Amino acid sequence: MARVHLDDLRKSYGSERVVDIPALDIADGEFFSLLGPSGCGKTTTLRAIAGSIQLDSGRIAIGERDVTALAAHRRNVGMVFQKYALFPHLTVAENVAYGLENRGFARHLAAARVAESLELVSLRGFDQRYPHQLSGGQQQRVAMARAIAYRPDVLLLDEPFSSLDARLRSSLRTDLRQLQRTLRLTTIFVTHDQQEALALSDRLAVMNAGRIEQIGTPEAIYEAPSSAFVADFVGGTNLLRATIVNVDDSGSCLVSVDGGGTLVVGAPAGMAAGANVVLMIKPERLRAIGGSSSEQALDAEVTAVAYLGSGYSYALDVGGQRVETRQPEPALVGDRRAMAGDRVAVTATADAIQVTLS
């Protein structure tokens, strides 16, 4: 295990700056995720830590060692790739032993470590099989066993589950978290899947255009996004254009939603009447209801309805702005369930709405 420190990391390809990270600290034994859309710089950051690409500038420390100028094989990091990267002509045991042999492990010590690593990833008895005899999930377990066999200071994972089906991804995520806790490995996980990042991480960084937009616990990132980008990327937050009508002494303000009505929200510091803002509201914090609009509601038209098993999703048009709700009960119009084309009210409590400048 080891703490990881990144200082003033910069990487460009031509005129495009793909990584621009002033500082980042990852604690000893922490499961830390880099989350963001394709091309945001998360994989480049991971590969810089691994030593597989050269930075334009910056410093990388693992534990007490400055590894910036060290070759990849001298950094003592384990790497798991999206495509497994197993040797097809080697058995499972030989694949796992490959890194041990390169590090000079005696044969009997390597054999013991291989057996222990396969046990940790629930592949005991698979040592003499070849990769083509394994399922995709089993191959990824072999890749993880190989990465942990020599007990690296840091485990790096580059979207390791993206090529697997949803049920298998869920199972492997659970197993990975248990493995990480058992070994107390400092782990850096790259993903574009916000559910994976929220489910696995102690903390995560949301990246956009090479920069870190926000760092925090899953709860903090989800419940209190620092920008419209974070709110939209993590959890599919509704973003509504609005204007502040007035601010009162109690710390609340009245906002007029473009084309939709008015809402009372918490007043952000320093904002005054007339300011153009964006309201950030999670779909599960909104409710579509039948009947006439109340003071704390917006007028909307239902454009689509989906039954989710655990509840209902409503796609709505609020004055030309698209809004989604996810709610356990159906919206009723009179004595029937709302359908496309119906007019409904959309409500949210003031504490469910965050406000940022547009």
C-alpha distance (Angstrom), angle and dihedral (degrees) to the residues before:
residue distance angle dihedral
M1 . . .
A2 3.77 . .
R3 3.76 143.5 .
V4 3.83 114.8 -107.9
H5 3.79 121.1 -145.4
L6 3.81 125.3 -173.0
D7 3.77 118.4 -168.2
D8 3.83 125.4 -170.9
L9 3.82 95.9 -26.0
R10 3.79 114.0 -170.8
K11 3.80 129.3 175.7
S12 3.80 128.9 165.8
Y13 3.77 135.0 177.8
G14 3.79 105.9 -153.8
S15 3.79 107.6 -47.1
E16 3.82 93.9 -20.4
R17 3.82 117.0 98.9
V18 3.81 104.2 -148.4
V19 3.83 98.9 173.4
D20 3.80 126.3 32.1
I21 3.81 110.6 160.3
P22 3.83 116.6 157.0
A23 3.83 93.5 -169.8
L24 3.79 140.9 -17.2
D25 3.80 130.0 176.2
I26 3.80 122.4 -164.9
A27 3.79 114.8 -169.7
D28 3.78 127.3 -125.0
G29 3.82 107.7 -87.1
E30 3.81 94.2 6.9
F31 3.81 124.9 141.9
F32 3.79 102.0 -137.9
S33 3.80 126.1 179.1
L34 3.79 131.7 -157.2
L35 3.80 104.7 -150.4
G36 3.77 127.9 -174.4
P37 3.81 147.4 106.4
S38 3.79 124.5 -69.0
G39 3.79 112.0 -69.5
C40 3.81 95.7 21.4
G41 3.83 94.0 119.7
K42 3.79 101.1 -105.5
T43 3.83 96.6 121.4
T44 3.81 91.4 43.5
T45 3.81 88.5 53.9
L46 3.80 91.0 50.0
R47 3.80 92.4 49.0
A48 3.79 90.5 49.0
I49 3.81 88.9 56.3
A50 3.82 89.8 47.3
G51 3.80 90.7 50.7
S52 3.79 96.3 -121.6
I53 3.81 94.5 120.6
Q54 3.78 131.4 39.8
L55 3.79 119.3 -121.6
D56 3.80 125.0 -134.4
S57 3.79 88.4 -137.2
G58 3.78 141.5 -21.5
R59 3.78 142.5 78.5
I60 3.81 132.6 -95.4
A61 3.80 121.8 -164.0
I62 3.81 126.3 -174.0
G63 3.75 110.3 -168.3
E64 3.79 107.0 -40.7
R65 3.82 93.6 -26.6
D66 3.77 125.2 99.5
V67 3.80 99.8 -142.2
T68 3.80 98.0 173.9
A69 3.80 93.7 111.8
L70 3.82 97.3 32.3
A71 3.80 122.3 109.6
A72 3.79 115.7 -111.1
H73 3.82 94.7 -106.0
R74 3.83 91.2 56.4
R75 3.81 96.6 53.9
N76 3.83 96.2 75.3
V77 3.78 95.4 -134.4
G78 3.79 127.1 142.9
M79 3.79 118.6 -138.2
V80 3.81 130.0 -159.6
F81 3.79 116.8 -171.3
Q82 3.78 132.7 -156.9
K83 3.83 92.1 -115.2
Y84 3.83 96.9 46.2
A85 3.87 93.9 -124.4
L86 3.81 93.0 -142.1
F87 3.80 121.9 163.7
P88 3.82 104.5 -112.0
H89 3.83 94.1 -154.8
L90 3.82 93.5 54.1
T91 3.79 127.6 78.3
V92 3.79 121.4 -118.0
A93 3.80 90.3 -98.8
E94 3.80 92.1 48.4
N95 3.81 91.2 49.5
V96 3.80 91.7 51.9
A97 3.82 91.9 44.5
Y98 3.80 93.5 51.0
G99 3.79 96.1 88.7
L100 3.79 92.4 42.0
E101 3.79 92.5 54.6
N102 3.79 91.0 49.3
R103 3.79 88.4 54.7
G104 3.79 93.0 52.3
F105 3.80 100.3 -106.8
A106 3.79 112.8 167.9
R107 3.81 111.7 -110.7
H108 3.81 96.2 -111.1
L109 3.82 91.9 47.2
A110 3.80 90.9 47.9
A111 3.81 91.4 50.4
A112 3.81 91.1 51.9
R113 3.80 91.9 48.1
V114 3.81 91.5 48.4
A115 3.80 91.1 52.6
E116 3.80 91.4 47.2
S117 3.81 92.8 48.4
L118 3.81 93.4 48.9
E119 3.79 88.9 49.9
L120 3.80 90.1 53.2
V121 3.82 91.8 55.0
S122 3.82 93.8 42.9
L123 3.82 95.9 -109.4
R124 3.77 101.6 119.2
G125 3.80 108.9 149.6
F126 3.83 93.9 25.7
D127 3.81 95.2 92.0
Q128 3.83 96.8 108.2
R129 3.79 97.6 45.1
Y130 3.78 123.4 101.6
P131 3.84 124.7 -127.2
H132 3.82 93.2 -105.7
Q133 3.82 88.6 59.2
L134 3.82 91.7 59.3
S135 3.78 134.2 79.2
G136 3.80 120.2 -116.5
G137 3.79 91.2 -100.1
Q138 3.80 92.4 49.8
Q139 3.80 91.0 49.6
Q140 3.79 89.9 53.0
R141 3.81 89.5 50.9
V142 3.81 88.7 53.8
A143 3.79 89.3 51.7
M144 3.80 89.7 52.0
A145 3.81 91.7 47.6
R146 3.80 90.1 52.3
A147 3.81 91.4 48.9
I148 3.82 94.5 51.9
A149 3.81 98.6 36.7
Y150 3.82 95.3 93.3
R151 3.83 91.6 40.7
P152 3.80 99.8 -117.1
D153 3.78 122.4 -152.5
V154 3.81 89.3 -125.4
L155 3.81 132.3 22.4
L156 3.81 115.0 -147.1
L157 3.80 120.7 -163.8
D158 3.80 122.3 -171.3
E159 3.85 107.9 -161.5
P160 3.82 90.1 -53.3
F161 3.81 96.5 175.3
S162 3.81 102.3 41.1
S163 3.82 95.0 102.3
L164 3.83 94.1 50.9
D165 3.80 128.9 87.8
A166 3.81 119.7 -98.3
R167 3.82 97.5 -103.4
L168 3.80 92.9 49.1
R169 3.81 91.7 45.8
S170 3.79 89.9 55.3
S171 3.81 92.5 50.0
L172 3.81 93.8 47.2
R173 3.81 92.0 47.2
T174 3.79 89.8 57.2
D175 3.80 91.6 47.5
L176 3.81 92.5 47.1
R177 3.79 92.6 52.6
Q178 3.79 91.1 49.3
L179 3.80 91.1 48.3
Q180 3.79 91.6 49.3
R181 3.79 91.9 50.5
T182 3.80 92.7 46.2
L183 3.80 92.5 53.1
R184 3.83 94.0 32.3
L185 3.80 88.2 -135.7
T186 3.77 121.6 175.2
T187 3.81 99.8 -121.6
I188 3.80 132.2 -168.2
F189 3.78 113.5 -166.1
V190 3.81 124.7 -168.9
T191 3.80 118.6 -156.1
H192 3.80 143.0 147.0
D193 3.83 89.7 -154.6
Q194 3.80 109.3 97.8
Q195 3.81 92.9 -164.9
E196 3.82 90.2 57.2
A197 3.78 91.9 48.7
L198 3.81 93.3 47.9
A199 3.81 93.4 46.0
L200 3.80 97.3 47.7
S201 3.78 109.6 30.8
D202 3.77 134.5 95.3
R203 3.81 84.4 -166.4
L204 3.78 134.8 -8.6
A205 3.78 140.7 -163.4
V206 3.80 120.4 -139.4
M207 3.81 109.8 -145.7
N208 3.79 130.1 -159.6
A209 3.82 127.4 175.3
G210 3.80 93.0 -13.6
R211 3.79 95.6 -49.8
I212 3.79 133.3 99.0
E213 3.80 109.7 -115.2
Q214 3.81 97.3 -175.4
I215 3.81 140.5 -5.3
G216 3.78 123.0 -159.9
T217 3.77 149.2 104.6
P218 3.81 117.4 -55.7
E219 3.79 89.4 -104.3
A220 3.80 93.6 51.0
I221 3.79 93.8 46.7
Y222 3.80 92.9 48.3
E223 3.79 99.8 39.4
A224 3.81 99.9 36.0
P225 3.82 110.8 27.6
S226 3.80 112.3 -176.1
S227 3.81 96.2 -144.5
A228 3.77 142.4 20.2
F229 3.81 89.4 -106.3
V230 3.82 93.0 56.9
A231 3.79 91.9 43.7
D232 3.80 92.2 51.6
F233 3.80 96.7 42.4
V234 3.81 96.5 45.4
G235 3.77 109.3 56.4
G236 3.79 101.3 -10.2
T237 3.79 93.6 -93.5
N238 3.80 119.6 -159.7
L239 3.81 110.8 -115.1
L240 3.81 114.6 -158.5
R241 3.79 125.2 -175.0
A242 3.79 112.4 -132.0
T243 3.80 144.5 157.1
I244 3.80 127.1 -131.5
V245 3.81 109.4 -116.1
N246 3.80 98.3 -176.0
V247 3.80 142.3 -21.7
D248 3.81 121.5 -139.2
D249 3.80 131.7 -155.8
S250 3.81 93.2 -104.8
G251 3.80 92.6 70.1
S252 3.80 95.6 -102.7
C253 3.77 129.0 113.1
L254 3.79 138.0 -165.3
V255 3.80 115.5 -125.2
S256 3.78 129.2 -168.6
V257 3.80 111.8 -140.3
D258 3.80 112.0 -143.7
G259 3.79 106.2 -95.8
G260 3.79 94.9 -17.1
G261 3.80 116.6 77.5
T262 3.80 136.5 -98.9
L263 3.80 136.4 -54.6
V264 3.80 134.9 -173.1
V265 3.81 111.8 -128.4
G266 3.78 138.8 166.7
A267 3.80 110.0 -81.2
P268 3.82 113.4 -118.5
A269 3.78 114.2 -133.6
G270 3.77 114.5 -90.8
M271 3.81 97.1 12.6
A272 3.78 120.0 126.9
A273 3.78 139.1 -173.2
G274 3.78 112.5 -64.7
A275 3.82 95.7 31.4
N276 3.78 116.0 136.9
V277 3.80 110.1 -129.6
V278 3.78 143.0 171.4
L279 3.81 120.1 -126.8
M280 3.82 113.9 -144.9
I281 3.82 114.4 -156.7
K282 3.81 127.9 166.1
P283 3.84 114.1 -128.6
E284 3.81 91.7 -121.0
R285 3.84 90.6 55.3
L286 3.81 92.3 58.9
R287 3.79 126.5 78.1
A288 3.77 128.4 -159.1
I289 3.81 109.4 -151.0
G290 3.78 134.8 173.4
G291 3.78 124.3 -119.7
S292 3.77 132.8 51.6
S293 3.79 122.3 -28.5
S294 3.78 118.4 -97.1
E295 3.81 128.0 -151.9
Q296 3.83 91.2 -87.6
A297 3.80 97.0 47.8
L298 3.77 143.2 85.5
D299 3.78 127.7 -137.7
A300 3.82 112.2 -118.8
E301 3.78 143.9 168.2
V302 3.81 119.9 -133.0
T303 3.81 110.0 -123.6
A304 3.83 99.3 172.5
V305 3.81 140.4 1.5
A306 3.82 126.6 -155.7
Y307 3.80 128.7 -175.1
L308 3.83 109.3 -139.8
G309 3.79 100.7 -175.0
S310 3.80 92.6 -116.9
G311 3.80 91.7 50.9
Y312 3.79 145.5 -45.1
S313 3.77 136.3 -61.6
Y314 3.80 120.4 -151.1
A315 3.79 123.9 -164.7
L316 3.79 107.6 -155.3
D317 3.78 139.5 -175.9
V318 3.81 113.3 -137.8
G319 3.80 107.6 -175.3
G320 3.80 91.7 -40.3
Q321 3.81 93.9 -42.2
R322 3.80 118.3 114.4
V323 3.81 116.3 -127.2
E324 3.81 132.2 178.3
T325 3.79 129.1 -158.6
R326 3.80 128.3 -168.4
Q327 3.77 111.9 -163.3
P328 3.81 138.2 160.2
E329 3.81 96.1 -129.1
P330 3.80 130.4 51.4
A331 3.78 121.7 -108.3
L332 3.80 110.3 -113.4
V333 3.78 127.6 -146.3
G334 3.76 104.4 -166.6
D335 3.80 106.1 -45.9
R336 3.82 97.4 -23.3
R337 3.76 137.4 69.7
A338 3.79 117.5 -92.4
M339 3.78 117.1 -101.6
A340 3.80 137.1 -176.1
G341 3.79 110.8 -58.2
D342 3.81 96.1 29.2
R343 3.81 122.5 122.9
V344 3.79 115.2 -126.5
A345 3.79 139.4 165.4
V346 3.81 121.4 -111.5
T347 3.80 116.4 -149.1
A348 3.78 135.9 -173.3
T349 3.78 133.2 169.0
A350 3.80 117.0 -114.7
D351 3.81 93.2 -113.7
A352 3.83 90.6 56.5
I353 3.82 91.9 61.6
Q354 3.80 125.1 79.9
V355 3.78 121.6 -165.5
T356 3.79 130.1 -149.7
L357 3.79 133.9 167.3
S358 3.80 113.7 -91.4
